[in-house]
Amino acid sequence: MSIIKNLPFEWLVGIRYTRAGKRSGRNSFISFISLISMAGIALGVAALIVVLSVMNGFQKDVRDRMLSVLAHIEVFDASGSMQNWEEVAKQAFKNKEVIGAAPYVDAQAMLVRDSVLRGVAVRGVLPAEEPKVSDVAKKVKQGSFSDLKAGEFNIVLGIELAHALSVGIGDKVTLMAAQGQVTPAGVIPRLRQFTVAGIFEAGHFEYDSTLAFIHLDDAEKMFRQDSPSGVRLKVTDMLEAPQIVRQLATTLPPNLYLRDWTQQNSNWFAAVKTEKRMMFIILTLIIAVAAFNLVSTLVMTVTDKQADIAILRTLGASPGSIMKIFMIQGALVGLIGTAIGVGGGVLIALNIDVIVPFIENMLHVQFLPKSVYVITELPSDLRWPDVWTIGSVAVVLAFLATLYPSWWAARVKPAEALRYE
């Protein structure tokens, strides 16, 4: 209390005006409007924090599922064949951010099983080296990734692809290469029978339904390559992959092409980024509506307090002091509302894995049914920079809302205000 008493009189009056007077019903109504504005700001801030956290959680979850079968960086030759992949890997390891490397062969083909035909992306890998750059071996649900052995022509399929072909472990499928053999009878596609040795589930439909792994040597024989297509790299921080690509481009031979994981899924990440931006704008408008309710609150306060303003002016208060009083009043409402919203939003975002199941059990509903969605739990990834940005925007909007009413209060003329008092 001693600290409050030592504040300048503008602060004391501004704080006093945020509370309802005991004798005036009008003061109580004004304070009620202030409370509504404060609650609106708090709800808008909390909603924006929770929504962005959930969107960040979805993005992180899908990204992790993608990177379970993708490498952070791919380095490949323009000719489609990299003879010296070991030397390229050694040069890449000179960058301290590179922690893993493995060769690969990429090709497009068709898989045939009875009358079912599916287009697939075939990736030739070394089972012993692939875990250094991806987690696909950990995603194998049936069989074993290590069963991909040179010369045995085994294949590991995505779970959706296996379902489409109606195959399981030990079943035979026919791989049809896009490049055909020219014969007197015409072009005949190259065919090879493979045995299903494993089924993986990355949790991302695109890869589960179109991706197949075979041994690197089998891929080179099947697609008539004398060396891998390139080398895949893993880095310490996947979010820094674009910057590391630019660094590697200056040290690796100029005939090599590099691409990071964000370029391979650029359309998806661009769509998510646009969606987040639009959601931020829409929910910020909710905060703006609540913040600019302060304008009506302060206008009503100025109208009701004209006599008080006139008395303060006759006692020597400057127009700037009067303006400061009402700016403090509005700013306090905005700050308190923002603080409540930030606290509530952070609390919900950090405990959404508990709150959502509780609501589902109470209402006997499931927001993300397993039959429709791959992700059945609502994820949340709270990012403090987002929290500070949202809080700052709310405070700035509340402050801007105080400017006009405060300026109007400073223009009140004491003589006219006291004429009928």
N, C-alpha and C positions, 0 to 999 in steps of 0.2 A: 504493500500500500504506500510505503514511503517513496518508492520509485515513481508510482503514478502521481503522487502529489508534487513531485519535483519536475514533472513534465511541463513544457510550455502550455499556456492556456488554450492554444488552438487544439492541442491533442486532448486536453481535458474536456473541452466542449464537444469536440468531434466524437469522443468515446461516449459522452453522456447522451448525445443525440441518437446513438445506435440502440439505446434502451428505451423502453416505453415509460412515459410519465405516469405517476400514480393518480393524477387528478384529471387527466385528459383522455377521453375515449379516442379522440383523433390521433393522439400520440401512439396509443395502443395499436390502432389500425395501421399507422405508418410502420411501426416496428414489425407488425405481422407481414406487411408487404416486403420489408427488408429480409425477414426470415424466409419468405418464399423465394426471393431472389438468391439468397444464400444456399437454400436447398437445391435450387435449379442448377447453380454453378457446381455444387458438390456432386449431384447426380450426373451431370454432363462430363465432368472430369473423371469420375469413377468409371462411367460407361466407356469412355474413350480409352482409358488405361486397360480395362478388361478386354475390350474388343481387339486392340492392337496386340496384347499379350497372346490371345488365342490365335490370331492370325500369324504371329511370329512362331507360335508353337506348331501350327500346321505346316508352315514353311520349313521349319527345322526338321520335323518328322519326315516329311516327303523328301527333303534334301538328303537326310541320312539314309533313307531307303534307296535313293538313287545311287549314292556313293558306296553302297554295299556291293554293287556290281561294276561301278565306274571307277576309273583312276582319277586322281586330281589333275594330272597333265598327261597328254599324249604327244609324243614326238614321232613323226613319220616322214618318210622320203616321198618326194613328188612322183617318183617312178613306181611307188607301191611296194618296193623291196629295199630293205636296209641290211646290207651285207655285214656291216661292222657295228651291230647293235651293242656289243659289249664295250667297244671303244666310246660310243655315244653315251652309254650309261656311266662310264668312268668320268667323262667330261662333265656330265650332269651332276655327279656326286661332289664335284669341286664346289658347288653351291651348297653351303652348310644347311640350307632349308630342305634339301632333297634327302629323304631317308629311305627310299625304296625304289626299285626298278625291276621291270620284268618285260620280256618280249611278248609280242602278240601278232596274230594274223586276223584281219577283219575281212569278211566276205559276205555276200548276199547269196542265199540259196533257197531251195524249196525242200520241205520235208513231206514225205508221202507215207501214209499208213492206210492200207486198203483203199477206200475211195476218198479219203480225206487228204486234202492238199493244203499246206500252210507255208507262207513265206516267212523266212527266219533270217535273223542276223547271226551268223556263225562267227564265233571267236575262238581261235586257236591259242592255247596257253600252255605253259609248263606248270603242272600242278604243284611242284615244289617251290616255284618262284611266285606264283599268282598271289598267295597270301601276303606278300610284301607290299602289294599295291591295292588290294581290295579284300572285302570280307565275304566273297561269294562262297568260299569253302565252309564258312560258319552258317550260311543260309541253306545248306543242303538238308532237306527234311527226310529224304529217303535215299538209300545208297550211300556212296562215298565219292567225294571229289577226287580223291587220290587214285580211284580206279581208272582214271584217264591215263592209259599207258600207251606208249608209242607202238604202233603196229597192230593194236588190238581193236582199233576203230570203235571205241566206246564214246558215248555222248551223254552230257548232262543237260536236261531240259528245264525250262521254267515251268512252274506248276500249272499255270493256265494253258500253256502250250501242250503239256502232257495230257491235260483233261480234254483239250480239243481233239487230240489225236487218239484219245482213249488208250493210252499206253502206260505201263508201269515198269518197275525194275525187271530187267531181263528181256523185255520185248524188243522186237526188231523194227527199225524205221529205215526208210530209204532217203538218203540225202542226194539231192539233185543239184549239181553245180550249174551256175549261170553260163559259164564258158563251156561250149560244146566241142565235140570232135568232128572234124570235117571228113566225110567219107564220100565215096562215089554216089551213095544213096541220099546224101544231104548231110545236114548238121545233126548229129546225135548228141543229146545231153549226156554229160558224165554222171553216172549213178554209182552209189556205193551204199551198201547196207551197214548200218551202225546198230550197236546194242545199247539200250538205255541203261546207264550205270548209275544215274543219280537224278534227283528232282530237287530243284532249289525253289525257295520262295523269298523273293526280295521284298514283297509287300507293295510293289509298284507295278500296276497292271501292264504298262507298256513293256517292261522288261520281262515280267513273268510270262507274257504271251508271245514274245517274239525273239527271245534270246536263247541261244544254245551254245554250249562249250564243248570243244573237242581238244585232243592233244595237239600241240604245236606241230609236231612232225606229221601227224595225220592231215592237218589242215594244209601244210605245204604240199603234200602229195595230192590231196584232193583238188586243190586250186592251182596246182602247177606253179608253185613259187619255190625258188631256191633259197629263200631267207625270209625272216619275219617282215611284216609290214612296217613295224616300228617298235618303239619301246614306251611303256607306260610308267609314269613316275608318281610317287607319293611324297607329299611335303608335310612339314611339321604343322602348319596352319593352313587348312584348306581355304579359308577366307582370303589368304594372301596369294592364292594361286595365280590370279591375273598379273600381279606385280612380279612374281617369280618367273612367269612366262617371259615377261619383257627382259628380265635379267638374263635368262638362259638364251634368249634370241641373240644377245651380243657375244656369247661365248661359244655356242655351238656352230657347226658348219652352216654356211648360208643357204645350202640347198635343202635344208630340213624345215619342215613346217611344225608349228607348235599350236596346241589349243588346250584350254583349260576346261574344267567341268562346267563352268557357267556358259561357255560358248556352245557346248553340246546340247544344252537345254535352255537356250536364250529366250525362246518364245514363252516358255512356262514362267521363267523368272521375271520377264518383262510384264506378263499378265498379273502376276502376284504383286509386283511393285506398283503397277497402276491401280490395282484394287485397294491396296493399303493406302495409297495417296488419296483416292476418292473417299474411302471410309474416314480418313483423318479429316478431310474437308467437311464431310457431312456432319460428323459428330462435333466438330469445332463450331459449326453453326448453331448446334444446340446450346453449347456454352455461351456463344455470342448472344443468343436470345435471352438467356438467363442473366447474362452480365448487363445487357442493355435494359433489363427491367429496373436496374438501379437508377436509370434516368428518371423514370416516373416516380420512384421512391424519393429521390433527392428533390425533384421538383415539388412534390407534395410537402416535403420537409421545409424547403425554402419558403413556400407559400404560408405554411403554418407558423414559421419562426421569423416572419418579417419584423415583428416588434422586437424580438430578441436581437436581431441583426442591427436594427436601428439603435438600440441601447448600447450595444457593443461599439458601434461606430461613434456615438456621442461620447463614449468613454475613452476614445482614442484608438480603437482598432482600425487598422488600415484595410483597404479593399483586398490586399493580398492575404491578410490574416483571415478575413471572412472566407475567401476562396479556399484557403488551406483547411479550414474547419470542415467544409463539406467534402473536400477531396479526401480528407482523413476518414470521414464517416463512410463514404463509398468504398474506399480502398480497404478498410477493415472488413466490411461485409465480403468483398471479393477475396481477401486473404484467408479469412476464416472458412468460407465456402470451399476455396481451393484446397486448403489444408485437410478439411474433412473428406473431400473427394479423393485426394491423393492417398490418404490413409485407408479409406474404404476400398478404393480400386486396387491398391497394392495388396491388401489383406485378401481380397477375393481372388486376385490373379495368382497369388502364391498358394492358395488352398482350393483351387478350382477342381483338383482331382478328388477332393473330399466333398465339396459342395454339390457338384453335379450328380454324383451317385446318390447322395442323400435326397435331392429333389426327384430323381428318377424313381427311387424306392417309394417316396411319399406319394407321388402322382401315378405310379405304376405305368410309366412310359419309358421308352429308350430313345434318346435323341439321335444316336448314331447306330442304327441296327446293323448287325453283322451281315445280314443278307444284302444290304445295299452299299455299305461303306467298308473300305479296308481298315480305316482308322476308327475303332469303336470307342475310344476314350477321348474326351475333349482335352487336347494338349494346351499347355500354357508356357510361354517363354517370356518372362518379365525382363525388359531391358530398361535399365535406369536412365539412359539418355532420352528414351521416349517419355519417361515419367517427368524428367526435368523440363523437357520441351512442352509437354501438355500443361504442366503447372505454370510455366512462364507465360504461355499464351493466354491462359485463363486470367492471370493477374494483370497482364497488359490490357486485355479487353475490359476488365472491371475498372481499371484506372482510366481508360479512355472514356468510359461511360460517365465518369464523374466530372469531366471537364466543362461541359456546357452548363449543367445546373450550378456548379461552383462559380462559374463566370457570371451567371445570371444573379446569384446571391450577392456577389461583390458589387453589382450595379444598383442594388437597392438603395434608395435615397431615404435617409433617416426622417426627414420632415414629412414626406408623403406616407411613410410606413406608420408614423405615430399620429397622423391626423385624426383618425377615428378611434384611437385607443383611449 
